[in-house]
Amino acid sequence: MFQRILVEEWATYVPIISFVLIAGAFTAVTIRALRIGKGERNRLASLPLEENSDNLKSL
């Protein structure tokens, strides 16, 4: 009897904990993206298009 009560209570907390963790990670990434400076934003936006000879040598 007690085992069924403990399992049922544990199973109700897992979705809540998962939602809080995912919502926290999403909020942290969103806040970081909103606070980034214009210079850093432009640097990151052009990052895949940059041709760097150091990167080409390692391939």
Buried (B, 14 or more C-beta within 10 A) or exposed (E): EEEEEEEEEEEEEEEEEEEEEEEEEEEEEEEEEEEEEEEEEEEEEEEEEEEEEEEEEEE
